[in-house]
Structures are given as structure tokens and as C-alpha cells.
Amino acid sequence: MKTEGKYTNGQIVKEQKGDILTFYHKDGKIKARGKYINDSFEGKWEFFKKEGYLWNVGHFKNNQKHGKWIRYRSDDSIEKEQVFSEGIEVK
């Protein structure tokens, strides 16, 4: 995932407003967004496919997956559920 600068079309890759960091696809649609505090991914994050639909929802603690993660299909049905504890899958 490109994490810096701009795409060749001029679209910014990411921006931070307060504690919320947003990454963008090349076409300007949101790719991912969530809390980013003190150089660390924290709390709830949402990830979106290029087509615009919600793909993953999960939580971070100190830059590691922590808590429930859910992956969705394009029809909004659940594809996969996982539970993490400090980056390690426990369920």
C-alpha cells in the first residue's frame, strides 16, 4: 500500500485531521481510516475496496491488531471473523 506523497494523477495518498488518519485510493475514494495517535494505529479502523464497499473493520492497540476483526463481501455479508490479542490471532 502506498503510504506517502501523491499518486501520479495528483490525488493525495493520505491526510490526517486531528487524531483521524485517512488513506485514499488513486481515484480519491477512501481506502482506510481510523485513529492514529503518537505514531501508532489505535482503536477502530475501517478499510474499503476500490469499488467503494466496506471490506474490513478492526481494532488496533499500539500498532497491532487487537480485538475483533470482520471482513465483508461486496454484498455486505460477513466473509470472515477473527479475534486478536496484541497482534496474535486467538480465535
N, CA, C and O atoms as a Tinker XYZ file with bonds, in Angstrom:
   364  protein
     1  N      0.853000   -1.169000    0.000000    73     2
     2  CA     0.000000    0.000000    0.000000    64     1     3
     3  C      0.900000    1.234000    0.000000    63     2     4     5
     4  O      1.796000    1.370000    0.833000    81     3
     5  N      0.647000    2.107000   -0.931000    73     3     6
     6  CA     1.396000    3.373000   -0.986000    64     5     7
     7  C      1.011000    4.197000    0.237000    63     6     8     9
     8  O     -0.173000    4.339000    0.542000    81     7
     9  N      2.000000    4.737000    0.934000    73     7    10
    10  CA     1.703000    5.433000    2.186000    64     9    11
    11  C      2.179000    6.882000    2.225000    63    10    12    13
    12  O      1.947000    7.573000    3.217000    81    11
    13  N      2.832000    7.353000    1.178000    73    11    14
    14  CA     3.371000    8.714000    1.192000    64    13    15
    15  C      3.072000    9.442000   -0.115000    63    14    16    17
    16  O      2.850000    8.812000   -1.149000    81    15
    17  N      3.067000   10.775000   -0.061000    73    15    18
    18  CA     3.015000   11.597000   -1.257000    64    17    19
    19  C      1.691000   11.625000   -1.976000    63    18    20    21
    20  O      0.619000   11.628000   -1.370000    81    19
    21  N      1.802000   11.648000   -3.312000    73    19    22
    22  CA     0.634000   11.709000   -4.182000    64    21    23
    23  C      0.744000   10.637000   -5.246000    63    22    24    25
    24  O      1.836000   10.192000   -5.597000    81    23
    25  N     -0.414000   10.231000   -5.751000    73    23    26
    26  CA    -0.443000    9.332000   -6.913000    64    25    27
    27  C     -0.060000   10.143000   -8.150000    63    26    28    29
    28  O     -0.018000   11.372000   -8.101000    81    27
    29  N      0.218000    9.463000   -9.246000    73    27    30
    30  CA     0.624000   10.154000  -10.473000    64    29    31
    31  C     -0.452000   11.105000  -10.987000    63    30    32    33
    32  O     -0.143000   12.051000  -11.712000    81    31
    33  N     -1.717000   10.866000  -10.619000    73    31    34
    34  CA    -2.793000   11.758000  -11.053000    64    33    35
    35  C     -2.976000   12.970000  -10.139000    63    34    36    37
    36  O     -3.859000   13.796000  -10.370000    81    35
    37  N     -2.138000   13.078000   -9.095000    73    35    38
    38  CA    -2.208000   14.208000   -8.186000    64    37    39
    39  C     -3.011000   13.964000   -6.920000    63    38    40    41
    40  O     -2.969000   14.777000   -5.997000    81    39
    41  N     -3.736000   12.864000   -6.863000    73    39    42
    42  CA    -4.525000   12.525000   -5.674000    64    41    43
    43  C     -3.587000   12.265000   -4.492000    63    42    44    45
    44  O     -2.615000   11.520000   -4.607000    81    43
    45  N     -3.900000   12.900000   -3.343000    73    43    46
    46  CA    -3.082000   12.648000   -2.155000    64    45    47
    47  C     -3.295000   11.212000   -1.665000    63    46    48    49
    48  O     -4.383000   10.653000   -1.800000    81    47
    49  N     -2.254000   10.637000   -1.105000    73    47    50
    50  CA    -2.302000    9.264000   -0.605000    64    49    51
    51  C     -2.955000    9.218000    0.774000    63    50    52    53
    52  O     -3.731000    8.308000    1.069000    81    51
    53  N     -2.637000   10.208000    1.620000    73    51    54
    54  CA    -3.195000   10.219000    2.968000    64    53    55
    55  C     -3.278000   11.630000    3.505000    63    54    56    57
    56  O     -2.604000   12.540000    3.021000    81    55
    57  N     -4.133000   11.802000    4.535000    73    55    58
    58  CA    -4.193000   13.065000    5.250000    64    57    59
    59  C     -4.620000   12.779000    6.678000    63    58    60    61
    60  O     -5.358000   11.830000    6.946000    81    59
    61  N     -4.147000   13.610000    7.584000    73    59    62
    62  CA    -4.530000   13.470000    8.976000    64    61    63
    63  C     -5.208000   14.742000    9.438000    63    62    64    65
    64  O     -4.700000   15.845000    9.239000    81    63
    65  N     -6.372000   14.570000   10.064000    73    63    66
    66  CA    -7.125000   15.682000   10.662000    64    65    67
    67  C     -7.369000   15.303000   12.117000    63    66    68    69
    68  O     -8.155000   14.404000   12.414000    81    67
    69  N     -6.692000   15.994000   13.007000    73    67    70
    70  CA    -6.774000   15.629000   14.417000    64    69    71
    71  C     -6.182000   14.242000   14.613000    63    70    72    73
    72  O     -5.066000   13.968000   14.172000    81    71
    73  N     -6.923000   13.380000   15.269000    73    71    74
    74  CA    -6.460000   12.007000   15.512000    64    73    75
    75  C     -6.847000   11.042000   14.395000    63    74    76    77
    76  O     -6.480000    9.868000   14.453000    81    75
    77  N     -7.573000   11.502000   13.382000    73    75    78
    78  CA    -8.059000   10.615000   12.326000    64    77    79
    79  C     -7.146000   10.675000   11.109000    63    78    80    81
    80  O     -6.914000   11.740000   10.538000    81    79
    81  N     -6.634000    9.510000   10.724000    73    79    82
    82  CA    -5.797000    9.371000    9.541000    64    81    83
    83  C     -6.619000    8.679000    8.461000    63    82    84    85
    84  O     -7.259000    7.660000    8.719000    81    83
    85  N     -6.601000    9.234000    7.252000    73    83    86
    86  CA    -7.342000    8.673000    6.131000    64    85    87
    87  C     -6.386000    8.405000    4.981000    63    86    88    89
    88  O     -5.613000    9.277000    4.584000    81    87
    89  N     -6.448000    7.179000    4.446000    73    87    90
    90  CA    -5.713000    6.809000    3.235000    64    89    91
    91  C     -6.707000    6.787000    2.089000    63    90    92    93
    92  O     -7.875000    6.447000    2.278000    81    91
    93  N     -6.233000    7.157000    0.874000    73    91    94
    94  CA    -7.113000    7.214000   -0.293000    64    93    95
    95  C     -6.631000    6.284000   -1.401000    63    94    96    97
    96  O     -5.437000    6.029000   -1.556000    81    95
    97  N     -7.603000    5.785000   -2.167000    73    95    98
    98  CA    -7.290000    5.088000   -3.413000    64    97    99
    99  C     -6.904000    6.147000   -4.440000    63    98   100   101
   100  O     -7.121000    7.339000   -4.222000    81    99
   101  N     -6.347000    5.722000   -5.532000    73    99   102
   102  CA    -5.906000    6.631000   -6.598000    64   101   103
   103  C     -7.053000    7.499000   -7.127000    63   102   104   105
   104  O     -6.834000    8.634000   -7.550000    81   103
   105  N     -8.276000    6.957000   -7.099000    73   103   106
   106  CA    -9.424000    7.710000   -7.617000    64   105   107
   107  C    -10.040000    8.669000   -6.586000    63   106   108   109
   108  O    -11.027000    9.343000   -6.878000    81   107
   109  N     -9.455000    8.729000   -5.381000    73   107   110
   110  CA    -9.938000    9.637000   -4.353000    64   109   111
   111  C    -10.905000    9.031000   -3.357000    63   110   112   113
   112  O    -11.234000    9.667000   -2.355000    81   111
   113  N    -11.370000    7.806000   -3.610000    73   111   114
   114  CA   -12.233000    7.132000   -2.649000    64   113   115
   115  C    -11.401000    6.728000   -1.439000    63   114   116   117
   116  O    -10.196000    6.502000   -1.543000    81   115
   117  N    -12.060000    6.643000   -0.299000    73   115   118
   118  CA   -11.360000    6.275000    0.932000    64   117   119
   119  C    -10.924000    4.813000    0.883000    63   118   120   121
   120  O    -11.703000    3.923000    0.541000    81   119
   121  N     -9.669000    4.593000    1.232000    73   119   122
   122  CA    -9.085000    3.249000    1.303000    64   121   123
   123  C     -9.113000    2.728000    2.737000    63   122   124   125
   124  O     -9.443000    1.565000    2.969000    81   123
   125  N     -8.770000    3.585000    3.699000    73   123   126
   126  CA    -8.758000    3.206000    5.111000    64   125   127
   127  C     -8.832000    4.471000    5.953000    63   126   128   129
   128  O     -8.368000    5.537000    5.549000    81   127
   129  N     -9.431000    4.325000    7.144000    73   127   130
   130  CA    -9.462000    5.466000    8.059000    64   129   131
   131  C     -9.613000    4.966000    9.486000    63   130   132   133
   132  O    -10.264000    3.959000    9.765000    81   131
   133  N     -8.972000    5.731000   10.385000    73   131   134
   134  CA    -9.060000    5.403000   11.798000    64   133   135
   135  C     -8.168000    6.304000   12.607000    63   134   136   137
   136  O     -7.576000    7.246000   12.080000    81   135
   137  N     -8.072000    6.016000   13.888000    73   135   138
   138  CA    -7.263000    6.830000   14.787000    64   137   139
   139  C     -5.782000    6.528000   14.614000    63   138   140   141
   140  O     -5.369000    5.376000   14.479000    81   139
   141  N     -5.005000    7.591000   14.621000    73   139   142
   142  CA    -3.550000    7.499000   14.547000    64   141   143
   143  C     -3.002000    8.498000   15.557000    63   142   144   145
   144  O     -3.032000    9.709000   15.340000    81   143
   145  N     -2.500000    7.961000   16.668000    73   143   146
   146  CA    -2.087000    8.795000   17.788000    64   145   147
   147  C     -0.646000    8.461000   18.169000    63   146   148   149
   148  O     -0.308000    7.294000   18.371000    81   147
   149  N      0.201000    9.488000   18.268000    73   147   150
   150  CA     1.606000    9.288000   18.652000    64   149   151
   151  C      2.288000    8.215000   17.796000    63   150   152   153
   152  O      2.925000    7.302000   18.323000    81   151
   153  N      2.147000    8.336000   16.471000    73   151   154
   154  CA     2.754000    7.402000   15.517000    64   153   155
   155  C      2.280000    5.966000   15.692000    63   154   156   157
   156  O      3.036000    5.029000   15.433000    81   155
   157  N      1.054000    5.785000   16.121000    73   155   158
   158  CA     0.529000    4.447000   16.367000    64   157   159
   159  C     -0.928000    4.340000   15.923000    63   158   160   161
   160  O     -1.744000    5.215000   16.212000    81   159
   161  N     -1.243000    3.242000   15.209000    73   159   162
   162  CA    -2.627000    2.946000   14.866000    64   161   163
   163  C     -3.326000    2.532000   16.155000    63   162   164   165
   164  O     -2.824000    1.694000   16.904000    81   163
   165  N     -4.491000    3.129000   16.407000    73   163   166
   166  CA    -5.224000    2.867000   17.643000    64   165   167
   167  C     -6.710000    2.762000   17.363000    63   166   168   169
   168  O     -7.218000    3.399000   16.440000    81   167
   169  N     -7.400000    1.973000   18.144000    73   167   170
   170  CA    -8.853000    1.909000   18.078000    64   169   171
   171  C     -9.387000    1.340000   16.770000    63   170   172   173
   172  O     -8.720000    0.570000   16.079000    81   171
   173  N    -10.610000    1.745000   16.456000    73   171   174
   174  CA   -11.332000    1.215000   15.298000    64   173   175
   175  C    -10.789000    1.766000   13.985000    63   174   176   177
   176  O    -10.553000    2.965000   13.843000    81   175
   177  N    -10.596000    0.856000   13.024000    73   175   178
   178  CA   -10.207000    1.218000   11.661000    64   177   179
   179  C    -11.161000    0.553000   10.684000    63   178   180   181
   180  O    -11.635000   -0.560000   10.913000    81   179
   181  N    -11.434000    1.254000    9.593000    73   179   182
   182  CA   -12.265000    0.728000    8.511000    64   181   183
   183  C    -11.447000    0.736000    7.223000    63   182   184   185
   184  O    -10.700000    1.676000    6.952000    81   183
   185  N    -11.601000   -0.323000    6.437000    73   183   186
   186  CA   -10.875000   -0.476000    5.176000    64   185   187
   187  C    -11.889000   -0.700000    4.062000    63   186   188   189
   188  O    -12.845000   -1.457000    4.225000    81   187
   189  N    -11.671000   -0.030000    2.917000    73   187   190
   190  CA   -12.613000   -0.085000    1.810000    64   189   191
   191  C    -11.923000   -0.559000    0.539000    63   190   192   193
   192  O    -10.768000   -0.215000    0.289000    81   191
   193  N    -12.624000   -1.342000   -0.255000    73   191   194
   194  CA   -12.121000   -1.788000   -1.556000    64   193   195
   195  C    -12.216000   -0.634000   -2.561000    63   194   196   197
   196  O    -12.917000    0.350000   -2.324000    81   195
   197  N    -11.509000   -0.767000   -3.676000    73   195   198
   198  CA   -11.551000    0.260000   -4.727000    64   197   199
   199  C    -12.972000    0.540000   -5.197000    63   198   200   201
   200  O    -13.308000    1.663000   -5.573000    81   199
   201  N    -13.796000   -0.494000   -5.168000    73   199   202
   202  CA   -15.169000   -0.357000   -5.630000    64   201   203
   203  C    -16.023000    0.455000   -4.659000    63   202   204   205
   204  O    -17.162000    0.798000   -4.979000    81   203
   205  N    -15.490000    0.767000   -3.480000    73   203   206
   206  CA   -16.184000    1.626000   -2.535000    64   205   207
   207  C    -16.854000    0.912000   -1.373000    63   206   208   209
   208  O    -17.313000    1.572000   -0.440000    81   207
   209  N    -16.925000   -0.409000   -1.397000    73   207   210
   210  CA   -17.619000   -1.083000   -0.312000    64   209   211
   211  C    -16.693000   -1.360000    0.871000    63   210   212   213
   212  O    -15.481000   -1.505000    0.715000    81   211
   213  N    -17.297000   -1.428000    2.057000    73   211   214
   214  CA   -16.573000   -1.726000    3.282000    64   213   215
   215  C    -16.027000   -3.142000    3.203000    63   214   216   217
   216  O    -16.772000   -4.084000    2.933000    81   215
   217  N    -14.731000   -3.297000    3.438000    73   215   218
   218  CA   -14.061000   -4.577000    3.300000    64   217   219
   219  C    -13.683000   -5.165000    4.655000    63   218   220   221
   220  O    -13.927000   -6.346000    4.901000    81   219
   221  N    -13.091000   -4.362000    5.537000    73   219   222
   222  CA   -12.664000   -4.825000    6.856000    64   221   223
   223  C    -12.965000   -3.773000    7.901000    63   222   224   225
   224  O    -12.881000   -2.573000    7.638000    81   223
   225  N    -13.319000   -4.238000    9.094000    73   223   226
   226  CA   -13.429000   -3.376000   10.264000    64   225   227
   227  C    -12.663000   -4.083000   11.369000    63   226   228   229
   228  O    -12.888000   -5.261000   11.643000    81   227
   229  N    -11.757000   -3.349000   11.999000    73   227   230
   230  CA   -10.986000   -3.963000   13.067000    64   229   231
   231  C    -10.430000   -2.922000   14.005000    63   230   232   233
   232  O    -10.586000   -1.719000   13.796000    81   231
   233  N     -9.779000   -3.407000   15.043000    73   231   234
   234  CA    -9.232000   -2.530000   16.073000    64   233   235
   235  C     -7.733000   -2.754000   16.233000    63   234   236   237
   236  O     -7.220000   -3.858000   16.055000    81   235
   237  N     -7.057000   -1.667000   16.574000    73   235   238
   238  CA    -5.622000   -1.700000   16.837000    64   237   239
   239  C     -5.350000   -1.245000   18.262000    63   238   240   241
   240  O     -6.109000   -0.470000   18.844000    81   239
   241  N     -4.264000   -1.738000   18.801000    73   239   242
   242  CA    -3.729000   -1.275000   20.075000    64   241   243
   243  C     -2.215000   -1.251000   19.917000    63   242   244   245
   244  O     -1.593000   -2.289000   19.691000    81   243
   245  N     -1.623000   -0.065000   20.036000    73   243   246
   246  CA    -0.169000    0.085000   19.860000    64   245   247
   247  C      0.323000   -0.506000   18.535000    63   246   248   249
   248  O      1.303000   -1.251000   18.515000    81   247
   249  N     -0.345000   -0.179000   17.447000    73   247   250
   250  CA     0.044000   -0.615000   16.095000    64   249   251
   251  C     -0.179000   -2.093000   15.818000    63   250   252   253
   252  O      0.255000   -2.586000   14.777000    81   251
   253  N     -0.837000   -2.812000   16.710000    73   251   254
   254  CA    -1.080000   -4.239000   16.494000    64   253   255
   255  C     -2.575000   -4.506000   16.482000    63   254   256   257
   256  O     -3.342000   -3.848000   17.186000    81   255
   257  N     -2.985000   -5.487000   15.667000    73   255   258
   258  CA    -4.387000   -5.883000   15.671000    64   257   259
   259  C     -4.745000   -6.340000   17.076000    63   258   260   261
   260  O     -4.014000   -7.110000   17.699000    81   259
   261  N     -5.887000   -5.851000   17.565000    73   259   262
   262  CA    -6.294000   -6.190000   18.919000    64   261   263
   263  C     -7.813000   -6.116000   19.010000    63   262   264   265
   264  O     -8.400000   -5.050000   18.825000    81   263
   265  N     -8.432000   -7.225000   19.289000    73   263   266
   266  CA    -9.885000   -7.271000   19.346000    64   265   267
   267  C    -10.459000   -7.907000   18.089000    63   266   268   269
   268  O     -9.758000   -8.608000   17.359000    81   267
   269  N    -11.731000   -7.656000   17.848000    73   267   270
   270  CA   -12.460000   -8.289000   16.747000    64   269   271
   271  C    -12.151000   -7.634000   15.405000    63   270   272   273
   272  O    -12.088000   -6.410000   15.291000    81   271
   273  N    -11.959000   -8.474000   14.396000    73   271   274
   274  CA   -11.784000   -8.039000   13.004000    64   273   275
   275  C    -12.816000   -8.778000   12.167000    63   274   276   277
   276  O    -12.977000   -9.993000   12.282000    81   275
   277  N    -13.511000   -8.024000   11.324000    73   275   278
   278  CA   -14.535000   -8.612000   10.449000    64   277   279
   279  C    -14.239000   -8.218000    9.012000    63   278   280   281
   280  O    -14.028000   -7.044000    8.709000    81   279
   281  N    -14.226000   -9.225000    8.118000    73   279   282
   282  CA   -14.055000   -8.981000    6.683000    64   281   283
   283  C    -15.401000   -9.214000    6.003000    63   282   284   285
   284  O    -16.084000  -10.205000    6.265000    81   283
   285  N    -15.768000   -8.273000    5.119000    73   283   286
   286  CA   -17.052000   -8.330000    4.433000    64   285   287
   287  C    -16.885000   -8.622000    2.940000    63   286   288   289
   288  O    -15.861000   -8.310000    2.331000    81   287
   289  N    -17.915000   -9.224000    2.383000    73   287   290
   290  CA   -18.008000   -9.397000    0.931000    64   289   291
   291  C    -18.675000   -8.154000    0.347000    63   290   292   293
   292  O    -19.166000   -7.301000    1.086000    81   291
   293  N    -18.691000   -8.059000   -0.968000    73   291   294
   294  CA   -19.283000   -6.889000   -1.629000    64   293   295
   295  C    -20.792000   -6.767000   -1.380000    63   294   296   297
   296  O    -21.353000   -5.684000   -1.541000    81   295
   297  N    -21.455000   -7.866000   -0.990000    73   295   298
   298  CA   -22.890000   -7.816000   -0.703000    64   297   299
   299  C    -23.174000   -7.543000    0.782000    63   298   300   301
   300  O    -24.304000   -7.715000    1.239000    81   299
   301  N    -22.156000   -7.122000    1.529000    73   299   302
   302  CA   -22.230000   -6.796000    2.952000    64   301   303
   303  C    -22.344000   -8.013000    3.872000    63   302   304   305
   304  O    -22.458000   -7.851000    5.087000    81   303
   305  N    -22.316000   -9.215000    3.321000    73   303   306
   306  CA   -22.321000  -10.390000    4.181000    64   305   307
   307  C    -20.914000  -10.604000    4.753000    63   306   308   309
   308  O    -19.922000  -10.183000    4.158000    81   307
   309  N    -20.844000  -11.253000    5.896000    73   307   310
   310  CA   -19.563000  -11.472000    6.564000    64   309   311
   311  C    -18.825000  -12.642000    5.911000    63   310   312   313
   312  O    -19.367000  -13.737000    5.762000    81   311
   313  N    -17.585000  -12.383000    5.530000    73   311   314
   314  CA   -16.728000  -13.406000    4.940000    64   313   315
   315  C    -15.899000  -14.112000    6.004000    63   314   316   317
   316  O    -15.697000  -15.324000    5.940000    81   315
   317  N    -15.413000  -13.338000    6.998000    73   315   318
   318  CA   -14.515000  -13.905000    7.999000    64   317   319
   319  C    -14.538000  -13.059000    9.260000    63   318   320   321
   320  O    -14.606000  -11.832000    9.187000    81   319
   321  N    -14.482000  -13.713000   10.423000    73   319   322
   322  CA   -14.359000  -13.025000   11.702000    64   321   323
   323  C    -13.140000  -13.572000   12.427000    63   322   324   325
   324  O    -12.911000  -14.781000   12.460000    81   323
   325  N    -12.363000  -12.668000   13.004000    73   323   326
   326  CA   -11.180000  -13.061000   13.748000    64   325   327
   327  C    -11.099000  -12.229000   15.022000    63   326   328   329
   328  O    -11.655000  -11.133000   15.095000    81   327
   329  N    -10.407000  -12.756000   16.016000    73   327   330
   330  CA   -10.138000  -12.019000   17.244000    64   329   331
   331  C     -8.637000  -12.068000   17.486000    63   330   332   333
   332  O     -8.014000  -13.127000   17.407000    81   331
   333  N     -8.067000  -10.906000   17.781000    73   331   334
   334  CA    -6.627000  -10.789000   18.002000    64   333   335
   335  C     -6.364000  -10.257000   19.407000    63   334   336   337
   336  O     -7.162000   -9.505000   19.967000    81   335
   337  N     -5.237000  -10.663000   19.956000    73   335   338
   338  CA    -4.725000  -10.111000   21.200000    64   337   339
   339  C     -3.297000   -9.675000   20.962000    63   338   340   341
   340  O     -2.398000  -10.502000   20.812000    81   339
   341  N     -3.095000   -8.366000   20.928000    73   339   342
   342  CA    -1.778000   -7.775000   20.695000    64   341   343
   343  C     -1.066000   -8.392000   19.491000    63   342   344   345
   344  O      0.104000   -8.767000   19.570000    81   343
   345  N     -1.792000   -8.491000   18.375000    73   343   346
   346  CA    -1.215000   -8.942000   17.106000    64   345   347
   347  C     -1.282000  -10.427000   16.852000    63   346   348   349
   348  O     -0.939000  -10.875000   15.758000    81   347
   349  N     -1.716000  -11.213000   17.832000    73   347   350
   350  CA    -1.779000  -12.660000   17.678000    64   349   351
   351  C     -3.241000  -13.097000   17.597000    63   350   352   353
   352  O     -4.057000  -12.729000   18.442000    81   351
   353  N     -3.561000  -13.890000   16.564000    73   351   354
   354  CA    -4.929000  -14.360000   16.407000    64   353   355
   355  C     -5.235000  -15.374000   17.501000    63   354   356   357
   356  O     -4.494000  -16.338000   17.693000    81   355
   357  N     -6.348000  -15.143000   18.225000    73   355   358
   358  CA    -6.744000  -16.051000   19.310000    64   357   359
   359  C     -8.025000  -16.774000   18.999000    63   358   360   361
   360  O     -8.380000  -17.721000   19.700000    81   359
   361  N     -8.736000  -16.358000   17.963000    73   359   362
   362  CA    -9.997000  -17.034000   17.592000    64   361   363
   363  C    -10.209000  -16.870000   16.108000    63   362   364
   364  O    -11.204000  -17.355000   15.569000    81   363
